[in-house]
Amino acid sequence: MIRTDERYTTAITTDNLRMDTREHASIADVDVLTAAAWAPARMGAALLRLASEYDSAARAGHGTRMDAAMFVGKLRTLPEVRIQIAMQLAAWKVDDSHEAALRILAWWLHKVCGKCHGRGYDVVPGTARLSAKSCRSCDGSGESRIPCGEPGKRMVNYLDDCVHHARQSIRKGLGVMMGR
């Protein structure tokens, strides 16, 4: 079964916007976009779009330092989302909310621990094998630490909640549209 965020990711990059109005027609990309437009969870939809843009740019292989500007330039939703997050952080009285918003968003998009590369275990020196010791940087979780302390954790929970509500809204909208 296709997940809602996968449907949304496919829909925002599609060239096919044909609408099939026949009864029992399968869910098309245009149906997903319509459900997303009706969804009250706008921040969550913007975060889903940003995550999709990030994944597409990361798959394109922008890993060198020269490509960093091009990489960020491919994230068209980033400025809008960063402003919204900075405004929320400012409302929570977080110092330098714009810088904190960027750091938290960067973590949210790429949580992988830099030392163990998300595996949770240390690599045996001189080999490509993993040891039995948990990574000290991430305590074996495979994720790097959330930046900005408690406000960062609060914001990450807020972002995850926004995405969850967006998925639910899209799923509900699709159910209503398809008569289910």
Buried (B, 14 or more C-beta within 10 A) or exposed (E): EEEBBEBBBEBBEBEEEEEEEEEEEEBBBBBBBBBBEBBEBBBBBBBBBBBBBBEBBBEEEBEEEEBEEEBBEBBEBBEEBBEBBBEBBBEBEBEEBBBBBBBBBBBBBEBBBEBBEBBBBBBEEEEEEBEEEBBEBBEBBBBBBBBBEEBBBBBBEBBEEBBEBBBBBBBBBBEEBBEE
